[in-house]
Amino acid sequence: MIFGKIKKDEKIIKFNVKIQCVNCNKQVPGGMKSGENYFNTHEFNKELEKFQKTYLCGICRDKKRTNN
């Protein structure tokens, strides 16, 4: 999954993050990519923290979509 900002011809950083669905607590693979300039900046860490607090797995996301 691409996370954050990657500029054209920028080096890509691959990293792993522990990600769990906030609804069912299912552990999901956390392999992600980001641009070298954006990786580990204050904005990056803030966005990653928000992402981890609001992440829904595919099953829970689909259930939420069909209920609305």
N, C-alpha and C positions, 0 to 999 in steps of 0.2 A: 504494500500500500504506500502510495506517495503521500508524504506528510509535509505540509508547509510549502515553502517557495523554492522552486528550482529554476534558475535562470538558464538561458540558452548557453550551451557549452560550459556549464559549471560542473565541477566535480561532484559526484553523488556519494553521500555517506549512507551506508546501510547500518541499521541498528535494530536491536530487539528490545521490546518493552513488554512488561507484564500487563495484559489487557483482559479484563473480565467483563461480561455482560452485567449491567447494573440491575437488570430485571431477574435473570435466572442464575447469575453467578457462574456461568459456563466460562471456562478458560479458553481463549481464542489465540491462535498464532499471532505473535506480535512483531513479525518481521516488517520493518518499515524503511523508507528511503526519504532523504531530505537533502537539500542543497548544502554545500560546504559552508557558505556564508551565513545561512540561516540556522544551521545546526547549533544547539546549545546556547542560543542567545536568550535573553530575558523573555522576549516575545514567544520564542519557540517553546520554552519551558512552561509558560503560562497557557499556551494553546494546548500543549500535550496534557497538562493537568486537567483542563476542562474536558478534553476528549475522553480521558480515562473515566471521568465522573459521569459522562453522559452516553457512553458507548452501549449500543444494543447489538446483540448478535443478529444474524440474518433471520432466524426463526422468530425472535421477539419483535424485530423490526417489521416483519411481514404481518404478524398478528396485530400489531398496533395500526398498521396501514389498513388492514381489512376491517378493523373495528371502527375506524373513523369514517 
